[in-house]
Amino acid sequence: MTFRTPGFGRRLGSGRTRLVLPVLVALAALLIAYLVFTAVYTNWLWYDSVGFSSVYTTQLRAKLVLFFGSGLFMALFVGANVWTAHRLRPAYRPLSVEQQGLERYRSVIDPRRRLIAAGLLTLLAVLTGSSVAGRWPVWLAFLNRTPFHIEDPQFHKDVSFYVFTYPFLRLVLGVVFATVILSILAAVMVHYLYGGLRLQGPGDKASPPARAHLSVLVGLFVLLKAFAYWFDRYGLVHSERGGTTGASYTDVNALLPAKTILAVIALICAVMFVSNLLRRGMMLPGVGFTLLVLSAILLGGVYPLLIQQFQVKPDELAKERAFIQRNIDFTRKAYGVDGARVVPYGTRPVTDGKQLEAERAKLGGVRLLDPNVLGETFQRLQQIRPFYKFPDTLDVDRYSVDGKTIDTIVALREVSGAPAGQHSWVKDRMVYTHGYGFVSAYGDHFTKSRVPEFITSAMPVTPQQKIKVTHPEIYFGERSAPYSVVGGRGQQELNYPDGTSRSGQRSSTYGGRGGVEIDSFFRKLMYSTRFQDKNLLLSGAIKKDARILYNRTPREMVHRAAPWLTLDGDPYPAVVGGRIVWIVDGYTSSDGFPYSEEMSLGEATRDTITDTRSAVARQANDHINYMRNSVKATVDAYDGTVHLYQWDEDDPITKTWMKVFKGTVQPRSSIPPELESHFRYPQDLFKVQRQILSKYHVTDPAAFFSGEGFWEVPEDPSAKGKRQPPYYQSLRMPDETAPNFALTTVFNPNKNAQLAAFMSIGSTPGSNYGQIQILEMPRNAQPDGPGLVQSSFETDTQVKGDLFALRQGGTKTVPGNLLTIPFAGGLLYVEPMYAKAAGGSEQQPYPFLGKVLVRFGGAVAAADTVDQALDKVLGSPGVPSSSGVPPGGTLTPEAEKAISELRAAVDAYEKAQREGDYPAMGEAWKRIRQARDALAAAQQAKPKTPAVSPTTTPSAPPQASASPSPSGAPPSD
């Protein structure tokens, strides 16, 4: 016989159910705590491994203080008002349908009131704390602010107030506003739930205690509004109301006094609301609220609109002149272009033959290797094994080779993982762990095979290399795996392929100090959790002294070591003291500089390279109005050592963060001279500055107001719809005696294909570094811009014939960078035109040099080398005119006949191609070559014959898919 207690089974089941939820909550809390601990601990280990643990702990402390401080403030203030509202509930609630409905909710909430309140307040505190903790840079910068020693002309405050103090005050006001608003909403809900506020029934809709409580809260809100109106006055220095950024005439003469009056009115209204504690009724609060709303509409909206419409617009330039000048001066200071020199150029080009030869002797080498095209060539010629990769954009640097400093194209041979079909966890994470080799090539010439002439490329490296590399291994690079395990006792890591060894490769074991030791069970568990990879915990291949490398790309490493920096999108490698180091340019920026033009950093730095290449990172669309190249950072490619060097010693933002993170940034005086010689002016800052100078080269307010002299960055002629990138090159500016390494760009007039100006900035550390020089072309005789120059290459008969020959047999041409060089009082244009075969066992499916295209004045030529092309455009006395005929010169009858025959032959080829008549295409091709040879003979027979034909030429013939290959195609390498 079984005895059962009635209901016992149900009570037992109910008890188990009640236990499940707390257990699940506890387990979830423990899991979250474990994951948080894992993230914090492994992050700290990484920071400690690179010597920047103070950066992490400082951030962590700041985030914790803001998280708990703001969250606690929000929870306590809102909780106090909820408690007050509950205490002020009426003892008696009149019977009504409304109250009967609310009674059901009260009966459910009351038994769990404290638990519900605690849960909601905790959630509110967490959300608030999480939001405010992310603003830790604002707080730390405010605490350590450094003066700029520049006063704004309106309020006479130091710029540091707008960069550091004003953002912090807005943050504090935002938190307090949110707290008061949420308190009002919470109080209204509690008062309504417990009958203090009613929508139905006779009598007052609010009890006196509820009215007094809400009046105080609304009064506090209005008081905060008074403070906000007062501080909004300083925000006028960022106003966009006028034609330029900054306080305009209307802002100063209408909105500024209006904000002051509104602050006083809001203060009076706050007193009216608080006075409701002493007297019953809503008359005073109602009057105050109405007064505030009407004042805001009339003073803050209507009055400035009337001033703008009836005082400013009829005579806008006279009213805004002083404010435009403020904007010009402060914008140029904010972006560091106030020292830019604009000089007239091109009014007197050299025409004398002897002077041209003298200028040519000073020209120096012209960089023909385009780093944005030859990535494929490096990949094909220097890949060695399929698991090595080169970036799709190479880098330009300078090295001393054979006693001469030359422009050099450089790249690293990085590893991309185990070969296809051989992937395993051990191979991917412990064998194929690093790249090998610093590859460099002369920037100004090619081999006889029309491919780059390499300075360093050997694998393994040899002591005879002209650039000495003692540590060619690349454990920290742009293509590094998310993590690798290296350095374990007896671990064999692929170092480089070696055909002389039995295994076909040479192995090594990492001996650097980079990474974190991972030979303990606890750390294996931590990293197994972090990377969600059980092999880190279970694999027996991880031996004693093993280290794990992660967070290992140069930009990521510098970003973590200096989170206050914005980093250039193109880190580049350099050999310093035999070691390969990555050089990363760091910027400080702000959106708080008064009167300065604001721009999108991402949009300003976009060009062909950022839009079409993966090796150069695009900047985020952050809005800035101040920027400095404040820090030069390096990352050792072998052991991951990070160094931060102060570069701009006058930047107050850098000084501020150096006070926050003490000892992390080394002084400029500690930069090794060999390292400094490889520094260059950073591209992203240059792009921002050229965007600014497209308008702010105009310093007269009247001219700026009209906007007639504004420029624009031209479209890249090789990539339609993309902005032309800047180019590194060594050149000699008109006031210089020798070529210097520089970063250059050109400008077109707005909506015009002519050339308005040429801009260069010194990129070699020294007295000339950072000096901006702009050569402004005469407005009544502006030369052709990049698009027109490119078009002139494609339409010139001789050049078109040479390009046509390159494009036969399935070969296509790839235009290189179109370099603009100040030369002999004019502009010399040089463009390498590469050829790329379609493929095949005997062809080169990568770019090789086809022709060098040159233009000077109106003369256009194509040749195998720069010197040969210059011989053609400068070989005759006088500078050719726009028609290609020298002053006083005429075409010989032989040259005219050859040109006529060339045109007829091209027309015949185009007609045969359209009709698909391949035999006729072959005959026409023979005629083209014969005409070209005849034209060349005519030019050699009479030196005064110009190297180009008249500009009226037939259109470029389309490519034929089945036509003879040119005999001049370069041999396979």
Secondary structure, DSSP 8 states (H G I E B T S, - for coil): -----TTHHHHHHHHHHHHHHHHHHHHHHHHHHHHHHHHHHHHHHHHHHHT-HHHHHHHHHHHHHHHHHHHHHHHHHHHHHHHHHHHT--S-----HHHHHHHHHHHHHGGGHHHHHHHHHHHHHHHHHHHHHTTHHHHHHHHT----S-B-TTT--BHHIIIIIHHHHHHHHHHHHHHHHHHHHHHHHHHHHTTSB-SSSSS-SB-HHHHHHHHHHHHHHHHHHHHHHHHHTGGGGG--SSSSSS--HHIIIIIHHHHHHHHHHHHHHHHHHHGGGTS-SSHHHHHHHHHHHHHHHIIIIIHHHHHIIIIIGGGHHHHHHHHHHHHHHHHHHHTT-TT-EEEE-SSS----HHHHHHHHHT--------TTTTHHHHHHHH--STTEE--SS-EEEEEEETTEEEEEEEEE-EE-SS-TT---HHIIIIIS--EE-EEEEEEEEE-TTSSEEEEE--SS--TT-SS--SB-EESSSTT--SEEEE--TT--EEEEE-TTSTTSEEEE---SS-SEE--SHHHHHHHHHHHT-THHHH-TT--TT-EEEES-SHHHHHHHH-TT-EE-S--EEEEETTEEEEEEEEEEEES--TT---EEHHHHT--HHHHH-SSS------EESEEEEEEEEEEETTT--EEEEE--TT-HHHHHHHHHSTTSSB-GGGS-HHHHTT----HHHHHHHHHHHHHHT---HHHHHHTTT-EE--B-TTSTTSB---EEEEE--TT-SS-EEEEEEEEEETT-SB--EEEEEE-SSSTTTT-EEEEE--TTS--B-HHHHHHHHHHSHHHHHHHHHHT-TT-EEEE---EEEEETTEEEEEEEEEEE----TTS--S-EEEEEEEEETTEEEEESSHHHHHHHHHSSSS---TTS--TT----HHHHHHHHHHHHHHHHHHHHHHHT-HHHHHHHHHHHHHHHHHHHHHHHH-TTS-SS--S---------SSS---TT-----
